[in-house]
Structure formats: C-alpha cells, structure tokens
C-alpha cells in the first residue's frame, strides 16, 4: 500500500510537471523568437525589440504575482471539490487581470518614449523600440485573459491545456513573423511593426483556444455571468491578504534583479558581458525549476484542501528530496559544461576566462537558489504562508545582496569575487526557509466557509 501511494505521488508529480516545464519554455521562447527573427535586420533591431520586450517581462511577472496568489485558493477549493467558489474566484481573477492589463497598456502607450529612454539614448534604437511597443502593447490585455484561464486550469491540475495553447500561440507567432517582418507570401514587409502585429495575432489565437477549451471541456470554469460574481467579502479579504504579498514578492524580485544588473554593469562592459552569459544558463534552470515548483504547489494545494495534513507533510518531504537531487544535478552539470557553453561564444581571451569564472560561481550556488524556489513557491505559497515567503524572498536581497553589489562595484572588486559575496544571500535564505519548513507553520487552510 505504501509503495502504491509513493508511485501515485511521483506519477502525479511527473504528469503535472512535464507540461508545466514545456509550457514555461514555450512561453519564454515567444519573445526570444521575436528577437531572433527581427535580429536578421540588424543590431539596432535586436537591441530595440529586446528593450521593448523587457517591459513585457515585467508585466508578465506582475500578472504571475497576481494570479499565483489567487491560484492558492483555486487549488485548495479544488481539493474540497467546491467548484462554485472556484468560478467566483476565477471571475475575480479575470477582473483584476483586465485592470492590470489595461493599466499597463495605457501607461506604456502614453509614456513609451520616456520608458524606452531609460534603456537607450540612441535615436535609431529608440525609434524602432517605440514603433514596436506602440503596437505590441495591444496584446497585453489578450495575454491577461489567457493567463487567467491558464493559471486557473493549472491550479486544478489541468496542465496540458496551457501547454497546447502556448505551443499554438508560439507557432502562429513564428509563421506571422516570417510573413510580416520580411514580406513573404505576398505580405507587406513591416519589419518591427510586423513582429508586433504577429504577437497580437498569436495572443488572440491563444485566447480563442482557451475559451474554446472551457466551452467544450468545462473544467469547472464554464458558467453564466452570475456564477462568476457575488464572492463574499470575507473571502475577498482573505484572497487579498494572501495575494498581495505574492504580488509584491514578484515586483521586488524583478526590481532587485534589475538593480543587480545595474551594479555589475558599473564594473565595465567585459564584466557585464560575463554575467549575462551566466544569466542565460540560469534562465534555463529557472524554467525547469519553475515547472517543478508549480507542480509541487498544485499537489500541496489540493492536499491541504482535502484536509489530509499528514499527507501534506509526507508529500512535502518527497518534494524537498526531488528538488535537492535535481538542484545537485543542475549544479554539477553547470560546473562540467561551463567550458563548452562559454566556447559557444566568440569571446576575447580576457572575457572568455572571466565568463568561465562567473559560470563556476553561478554553478556553485545553484543548489541553494533552486531549493529555495521549491520551498518558497512550491510549498509556502501553496500552503498560504505568503507573508513569510515574501520576507524570506525579499529581505536577503534588499538588505544584503544589492547594497553589497553596489559597494563592490564602487570598490571595483572583480565581478566573480563580488558574485561569491553577493550570492551568499542564497545560503542565508535557504537556512531560514528550511527552518520555517521544519516548523510546519507554513501549512494553512486558506479556504473560507461561504
């Protein structure tokens, strides 16, 4: 019986995790495809579209923070089989997503020149980035709606839906990029405007697939207008109480990431380039571990909703073990493959040697970084312990890493040595996160009796 339960857990974990990893990879590749295809027009276009898409990444993180906070409740109510309340929470999610999407669209459209001016003063790059983003912002609202459906489905364990919709969206984006950027198949050659229009079309197709899936499959999200309304004030208060810390965690994280990039850039172009190479490798690891963390969150959320706290503890131990093994493998892989990865770039000898040192440092801390993701996102958020997760995820960065990074940049400390000191925050974070995990205080049933 014990073996059956263990195999059941791992089967569920893999069943949920693989589509989430694939979907995360596909979603991340949409802007990469824009950059890659527009890059054939020249370096100005690469920089311009890259800067414009960095605004989208900030928007994406804000949506993720908003939806993942509300997804905690959908997962736990799904465990209780309370589908009526799930529809009401979904309605609230759509409403909040529309507000955020409309706000971002309006701000970026009206103040795009000032926002892009933060990234570049080059008039050619600025003109291209504005031409792109003034159109691309109209995809933001469609994405907000798609993401609300996607996150609701994944919170209930319907992870294949998001994977299929995202794959379709990226395919459509690639096809229309090919036609509209270069003027193929009799279409006009629109360069960066073509890439923006292709993104809008892809987001519309993606949303249509999600709506069609709900219409045909239901997934407990299909209903009339009234079924999405009338959420009790008590539950709304509880949702905001748990969701706001998650939202601010993502906001502070992206601001912290930008701050560290600025600090390393002050050491010079060579040091900044070395850090960027390591960031690309870490981004690949992040895709995998975000899939692991999200599948963990679904399992833990459902189990807490079912009220089986012994099983929550048992499952959490398995999740920690899986994460530790995968993090260890990731760290070893980075250390072994560092020379091969760096050799893919055509670098001057000085940059080459520095990039290898930076990659070695990144690989040395990857174990603690990825374990923390699994604990803070996969366990604490799903358990409703969002306020503690906020403090553990934010304070080490803002009270230690960022001040140390700027101090080191001012003192002109070599970038790989500075990274060692800065990344010690991950060990600090891990110690406190693991202590909280062992206390079991993170397990909270956040559902409210209507």
C-alpha positions as CSV (number, residue, x, y, z in Angstrom):
1,X,0.0,0.0,0.0
2,X,2.9,2.3,0.9
3,X,4.6,1.6,-2.5
4,X,1.3,2.3,-4.3
5,X,1.0,5.7,-2.6
6,X,4.6,6.6,-3.4
7,X,4.2,5.6,-7.0
8,X,0.9,7.6,-7.1
9,X,2.7,10.7,-5.9
10,X,5.5,10.5,-8.4
11,X,3.1,9.7,-11.2
12,X,1.1,12.9,-10.4
13,X,4.2,15.0,-9.9
14,X,5.6,14.0,-13.4
15,X,2.1,14.2,-15.0
16,X,1.8,17.8,-13.8
17,X,5.4,18.9,-14.0
18,X,6.4,18.0,-17.6
19,X,3.6,20.0,-19.3
20,X,4.4,23.0,-17.0
21,X,8.1,22.8,-17.9
22,X,7.3,22.6,-21.6
23,X,4.7,25.4,-21.3
24,X,7.2,27.6,-19.4
25,X,9.8,27.0,-22.1
26,X,7.4,27.7,-24.9
27,X,6.1,30.9,-23.3
28,X,9.6,32.2,-22.6
29,X,10.5,31.5,-26.3
30,X,7.8,33.8,-27.8
31,X,9.8,37.0,-27.2
32,X,13.0,35.1,-28.0
33,X,11.6,34.3,-31.4
34,X,10.7,37.9,-31.9
35,X,14.3,38.9,-31.1
36,X,15.8,36.1,-33.2
37,X,13.8,36.8,-36.3
38,X,14.0,40.6,-36.1
39,X,17.7,40.3,-35.5
40,X,18.3,39.5,-39.2
41,X,17.5,43.1,-39.9
42,X,20.5,44.4,-37.8
43,X,21.8,45.1,-34.3
44,X,19.7,48.2,-33.8
45,X,16.6,46.0,-34.2
46,X,17.9,43.4,-31.8
47,X,18.5,46.0,-29.1
48,X,15.2,47.8,-29.8
49,X,12.9,44.8,-29.6
50,X,14.9,43.4,-26.7
51,X,14.4,46.6,-24.7
52,X,10.7,46.7,-25.6
53,X,10.2,43.0,-24.6
54,X,11.8,43.7,-21.2
55,X,8.7,45.7,-20.4
56,X,6.6,42.7,-21.3
57,X,8.7,40.5,-18.9
58,X,8.0,43.0,-16.1
59,X,4.2,42.9,-16.9
60,X,4.4,39.0,-17.1
61,X,5.9,38.9,-13.6
62,X,3.2,41.2,-12.2
63,X,0.5,39.0,-13.7
64,X,2.2,35.9,-12.3
65,X,2.3,37.5,-8.8
66,X,-1.4,38.5,-9.0
67,X,-2.6,35.1,-10.4
68,X,-0.4,32.8,-8.3
69,X,-1.7,34.4,-5.1
70,X,-5.3,33.8,-6.2
71,X,-4.3,30.3,-7.6
72,X,-3.6,29.2,-4.0
73,X,-7.3,29.4,-3.3
74,X,-8.4,27.7,-6.5
75,X,-6.1,24.8,-5.7
76,X,-7.3,24.4,-2.2
77,X,-11.0,24.8,-3.1
78,X,-10.4,22.2,-5.9
79,X,-9.2,19.8,-3.2
80,X,-12.5,20.4,-1.4
81,X,-14.5,20.0,-4.7
82,X,-16.1,23.4,-4.2
83,X,-16.4,24.2,-7.9
84,X,-18.9,27.0,-7.4
85,X,-16.4,29.1,-5.4
86,X,-13.7,28.3,-7.9
87,X,-15.8,30.1,-10.6
88,X,-16.2,33.1,-8.4
89,X,-12.5,33.3,-7.7
90,X,-11.9,32.9,-11.5
91,X,-14.2,35.8,-12.1
92,X,-12.3,38.0,-9.7
93,X,-9.0,36.9,-11.3
94,X,-10.3,37.9,-14.8
95,X,-11.4,41.3,-13.4
96,X,-8.1,42.0,-11.7
97,X,-6.2,40.9,-14.8
98,X,-8.2,43.2,-17.0
99,X,-7.5,46.1,-14.6
100,X,-3.7,45.4,-14.6
101,X,-3.6,44.8,-18.3
102,X,-5.5,48.0,-19.2
103,X,-3.3,50.0,-16.8
104,X,0.0,48.6,-18.3
105,X,-1.3,49.1,-21.8
106,X,-2.3,52.7,-21.2
107,X,0.9,53.7,-19.3
108,X,3.2,52.1,-21.9
109,X,1.3,53.6,-24.8
110,X,1.2,57.1,-23.4
111,X,4.7,57.2,-21.8
112,X,6.5,54.7,-24.1
113,X,9.2,57.2,-25.1
114,X,10.1,58.1,-21.5
115,X,10.1,54.4,-20.5
116,X,12.3,53.3,-23.5
117,X,14.5,56.3,-22.8
118,X,15.6,54.6,-19.6
119,X,17.2,51.8,-21.7
120,X,18.7,53.7,-24.5
121,X,19.6,57.2,-25.8
122,X,20.4,56.0,-29.3
123,X,17.8,57.8,-31.5
124,X,17.6,54.9,-34.1
125,X,17.1,52.2,-31.4
126,X,14.6,54.4,-29.6
127,X,12.5,55.0,-32.7
128,X,12.4,51.3,-33.6
129,X,11.5,50.3,-30.0
130,X,8.7,52.8,-29.9
131,X,7.4,51.6,-33.3
132,X,7.3,48.1,-32.0
133,X,5.9,48.6,-28.5
134,X,3.2,51.1,-29.5
135,X,1.6,48.1,-31.4
136,X,2.7,45.2,-29.2
137,X,1.0,46.7,-26.1
138,X,-2.4,45.8,-27.5
139,X,-1.5,42.2,-27.0
140,X,-1.3,42.8,-23.2
141,X,-5.0,42.6,-22.5
142,X,-5.4,39.4,-24.5
143,X,-2.5,37.9,-22.6
144,X,-4.0,38.9,-19.3
145,X,-7.2,37.0,-20.2
146,X,-5.3,33.9,-21.5
147,X,-3.1,33.8,-18.4
148,X,-6.1,34.0,-16.0
149,X,-7.6,30.9,-17.7
150,X,-4.2,29.2,-17.9
151,X,-3.4,29.7,-14.2
152,X,-6.9,28.6,-13.1
153,X,-6.5,25.4,-15.2
154,X,-3.1,24.6,-13.9
155,X,-4.2,25.3,-10.3
156,X,-6.7,22.5,-10.8
157,X,-4.0,20.2,-12.3
158,X,-5.2,20.7,-16.0
159,X,-1.6,21.5,-17.1
160,X,-1.8,20.1,-20.7
161,X,-4.3,22.8,-21.7
162,X,-1.8,25.6,-21.1
163,X,0.9,23.7,-22.9
164,X,-1.1,23.1,-26.0
165,X,-2.5,26.7,-26.1
166,X,1.0,28.2,-25.6
167,X,2.5,25.9,-28.3
168,X,-0.2,27.1,-30.7
169,X,0.5,30.7,-29.9
170,X,4.2,30.4,-30.5
171,X,3.6,28.6,-33.8
172,X,1.3,31.3,-35.0
173,X,3.7,34.0,-33.9
174,X,6.6,32.4,-35.8
175,X,4.5,32.0,-39.0
176,X,3.2,35.6,-39.0
177,X,6.7,36.9,-38.0
178,X,8.1,35.2,-41.2
179,X,5.4,36.7,-43.3
180,X,5.1,40.2,-41.8
181,X,8.7,41.0,-40.8
182,X,10.3,40.1,-44.2
183,X,7.3,40.4,-46.5
184,X,6.9,36.8,-47.5
185,X,3.9,35.1,-49.2
186,X,2.8,38.4,-50.7
187,X,2.5,40.2,-47.4
188,X,3.9,43.7,-46.8
189,X,7.4,44.0,-45.3
190,X,6.7,45.7,-42.0
191,X,9.9,44.9,-40.0
192,X,9.5,45.6,-36.3
193,X,5.8,46.5,-36.8
194,X,5.3,43.1,-38.4
195,X,6.8,41.4,-35.3
196,X,4.4,43.4,-33.1
197,X,1.3,42.5,-35.2
198,X,2.4,38.9,-35.2
199,X,2.5,38.9,-31.4
200,X,-1.1,40.4,-31.2
201,X,-2.4,37.7,-33.6
202,X,-0.7,35.0,-31.7
203,X,-2.2,36.2,-28.4
204,X,-5.7,36.3,-29.9
205,X,-5.4,32.8,-31.2
206,X,-4.1,31.6,-27.8
207,X,-7.1,33.2,-26.0
208,X,-9.5,31.7,-28.5
209,X,-8.1,28.2,-27.8
210,X,-8.6,28.7,-24.0
211,X,-12.2,29.9,-24.5
212,X,-12.9,27.0,-26.8
213,X,-11.5,24.5,-24.3
214,X,-13.7,26.0,-21.5
215,X,-16.7,25.9,-23.8
216,X,-16.1,22.2,-24.8
217,X,-14.5,20.7,-21.7
218,X,-15.9,23.0,-18.9
219,X,-13.0,22.3,-16.4
220,X,-15.3,23.9,-13.8
221,X,-14.9,27.3,-15.3
222,X,-17.9,27.4,-17.7
223,X,-20.9,29.3,-16.4
224,X,-23.2,32.3,-16.8
225,X,-22.3,35.8,-15.7
226,X,-23.8,35.5,-12.2
227,X,-21.7,32.3,-11.5
228,X,-18.6,34.5,-11.7
229,X,-19.9,37.2,-9.3
230,X,-21.0,37.6,-5.7
231,X,-17.8,36.5,-3.9
232,X,-18.2,37.0,-0.2
233,X,-16.4,40.0,1.4
234,X,-14.8,37.6,3.9
235,X,-13.3,35.5,1.1
236,X,-12.2,38.6,-0.9
237,X,-10.5,39.9,2.2
238,X,-8.7,36.6,2.7
239,X,-7.7,36.5,-1.0
240,X,-6.1,39.9,-0.9
241,X,-4.5,39.1,2.4
242,X,-2.7,36.2,0.8
243,X,-2.3,37.6,-2.8
244,X,-0.8,41.0,-2.1
245,X,2.5,39.6,-0.5
246,X,2.9,37.3,-3.6
247,X,2.4,40.3,-5.9
248,X,4.9,42.4,-4.1
249,X,7.3,39.5,-3.9
250,X,7.4,39.3,-7.8
251,X,7.6,43.1,-8.0
252,X,10.5,43.4,-5.6
253,X,12.3,40.4,-7.2
254,X,12.3,42.0,-10.7
255,X,13.4,45.3,-9.3
256,X,16.2,43.5,-7.4
257,X,17.3,41.7,-10.5
258,X,17.5,44.9,-12.4
259,X,19.4,46.5,-9.6
260,X,22.0,43.7,-9.5
261,X,22.4,44.0,-13.3
262,X,23.0,47.8,-13.0
263,X,25.5,47.2,-10.2
264,X,27.5,44.6,-12.2
265,X,27.3,46.8,-15.3
266,X,29.2,49.5,-13.3
267,X,32.2,47.3,-13.3
268,X,32.5,47.6,-17.1
269,X,31.3,46.1,-20.3
270,X,33.6,43.0,-20.0
271,X,32.3,42.1,-16.5
272,X,28.7,42.7,-17.5
273,X,29.0,40.5,-20.6
274,X,30.4,37.7,-18.5
275,X,27.4,38.0,-16.1
276,X,25.0,38.0,-19.0
277,X,26.3,34.6,-20.2
278,X,25.8,33.1,-16.8
279,X,22.3,34.6,-16.6
280,X,21.3,32.8,-19.8
281,X,22.2,29.4,-18.3
282,X,20.5,30.2,-15.1
283,X,17.3,31.2,-17.0
284,X,17.2,27.7,-18.5
285,X,17.5,26.2,-15.0
286,X,14.7,28.6,-13.8
287,X,12.4,27.3,-16.5
288,X,12.8,23.7,-15.2
289,X,12.5,24.6,-11.5
290,X,9.5,26.9,-12.0
291,X,7.8,23.8,-13.5
292,X,8.9,21.7,-10.5
293,X,7.7,24.5,-8.1
294,X,4.4,25.0,-9.7
295,X,3.6,21.2,-9.9
296,X,4.5,21.0,-6.2
297,X,2.2,23.9,-5.4
298,X,-0.7,22.2,-7.2
299,X,-0.2,18.9,-5.3
300,X,0.2,20.6,-1.9
301,X,-2.7,23.0,-2.5
302,X,-5.1,20.1,-3.4
303,X,-3.9,18.0,-0.5
304,X,-4.4,20.9,2.0
305,X,-7.9,21.5,0.6
306,X,-8.7,17.8,1.2
307,X,-7.7,18.3,4.8
308,X,-5.1,15.5,4.9
309,X,-2.3,17.2,6.7
310,X,-0.3,14.0,7.3
311,X,-0.2,13.5,3.5
312,X,0.9,17.2,3.1
313,X,3.9,16.6,5.3
314,X,4.7,13.3,3.5
315,X,4.4,14.9,0.1
316,X,6.5,18.0,1.1
317,X,9.4,15.7,2.2
318,X,9.3,14.0,-1.2
319,X,9.3,17.4,-3.0
320,X,12.3,18.5,-1.0
321,X,14.2,15.3,-1.9
322,X,13.3,15.6,-5.6
323,X,14.3,19.3,-5.6
324,X,17.6,18.6,-3.8
325,X,18.5,15.8,-6.3
326,X,17.6,17.9,-9.3
327,X,19.4,21.0,-7.9
328,X,22.6,18.9,-7.3
329,X,22.5,17.5,-10.8
330,X,22.0,21.1,-12.2
331,X,24.9,22.4,-10.3
332,X,27.2,19.5,-11.4
333,X,26.1,19.9,-15.0
334,X,26.9,23.7,-15.0
335,X,30.3,23.0,-13.5
336,X,31.2,20.3,-16.0
337,X,29.7,22.0,-19.1
338,X,31.0,25.5,-18.3
339,X,33.9,25.4,-20.8
340,X,31.7,24.0,-23.6
341,X,29.0,26.6,-23.0
342,X,31.5,29.5,-22.9
343,X,33.2,28.2,-26.1
344,X,29.9,28.6,-28.0
345,X,30.5,32.4,-27.8
346,X,33.3,34.1,-29.8
347,X,34.9,35.9,-27.0
348,X,38.2,37.7,-26.4
349,X,40.6,35.7,-24.1
350,X,40.0,38.0,-21.2
351,X,36.2,37.8,-21.5
352,X,36.4,34.1,-22.0
353,X,38.4,33.4,-18.8
354,X,36.2,35.8,-16.8
355,X,33.0,34.2,-18.1
356,X,34.2,30.7,-17.0
357,X,34.9,32.0,-13.5
358,X,31.5,33.7,-13.3
359,X,29.8,30.5,-14.5
360,X,31.7,28.5,-11.9
361,X,30.4,30.8,-9.2
362,X,26.8,30.5,-10.5
363,X,27.0,26.7,-10.6
364,X,28.3,26.7,-7.0
365,X,25.2,28.5,-5.7
366,X,22.6,26.9,-8.0
367,X,21.8,24.2,-5.4
368,X,20.7,26.7,-2.7
369,X,18.9,29.0,-5.2
370,X,16.8,26.2,-6.7
371,X,16.0,24.6,-3.4
372,X,14.7,28.0,-2.2
373,X,12.4,28.3,-5.2
374,X,10.9,24.9,-4.4
375,X,10.3,25.7,-0.8
376,X,9.1,29.3,-1.1
377,X,7.0,28.8,-4.3
378,X,6.2,25.1,-4.3
379,X,5.4,24.8,-0.5
380,X,5.0,28.1,1.3
381,X,2.8,29.8,-1.3
382,X,0.7,26.7,-1.8
383,X,0.3,26.4,2.0
384,X,-0.9,30.0,2.2
385,X,2.2,31.2,4.1
386,X,2.7,34.1,1.6
387,X,3.7,36.8,4.1
388,X,6.7,34.8,5.4
389,X,7.6,33.8,1.8
390,X,7.6,37.5,0.9
391,X,10.0,38.3,3.7
392,X,12.3,35.4,3.1
393,X,12.5,36.0,-0.6
394,X,12.9,39.8,-0.4
395,X,14.8,40.9,2.7
396,X,18.1,39.0,2.0
397,X,18.2,40.6,-1.5
398,X,17.4,44.1,-0.5
399,X,19.2,44.2,2.9
400,X,22.3,42.3,1.8
401,X,22.8,41.4,-1.9
402,X,22.0,44.8,-3.5
403,X,23.9,47.0,-1.0
404,X,26.9,44.6,-1.2
405,X,26.8,44.6,-5.1
406,X,26.9,48.4,-5.4
407,X,29.6,48.7,-2.7
408,X,31.7,46.1,-4.5
409,X,31.1,47.9,-7.8
410,X,32.2,51.2,-6.3
411,X,35.4,49.5,-4.9
412,X,36.0,47.8,-8.3
413,X,36.0,44.3,-6.9
414,X,36.4,41.7,-9.6
415,X,33.0,40.5,-10.8
416,X,33.4,36.8,-9.9
417,X,34.7,37.6,-6.5
418,X,31.8,40.1,-5.9
419,X,29.3,37.4,-7.1
420,X,30.6,35.0,-4.5
421,X,29.9,37.6,-1.7
422,X,26.5,38.6,-3.2
423,X,25.3,35.1,-3.7
424,X,25.8,34.2,-0.1
425,X,22.3,35.6,0.3
426,X,21.0,32.3,-1.2
427,X,22.6,30.3,1.7
428,X,21.1,32.8,4.2
429,X,17.7,32.5,2.5
430,X,17.9,28.7,2.5
431,X,18.8,28.4,6.2
432,X,15.7,30.5,7.3
433,X,13.4,28.9,4.7
434,X,14.4,25.3,5.8
435,X,13.9,26.3,9.5
436,X,10.4,27.5,8.6
437,X,9.7,24.4,6.6
438,X,10.6,22.1,9.5
439,X,8.3,24.1,11.9
440,X,5.3,23.1,9.7
441,X,3.8,26.6,10.4
442,X,3.5,27.2,6.6
443,X,0.6,24.7,6.3
444,X,-2.6,26.8,6.4
445,X,-6.1,26.0,5.1
446,X,-7.0,29.4,3.5
447,X,-10.5,28.4,2.4
448,X,-13.5,30.2,3.9
449,X,-16.9,28.8,4.5
450,X,-19.3,30.9,2.3
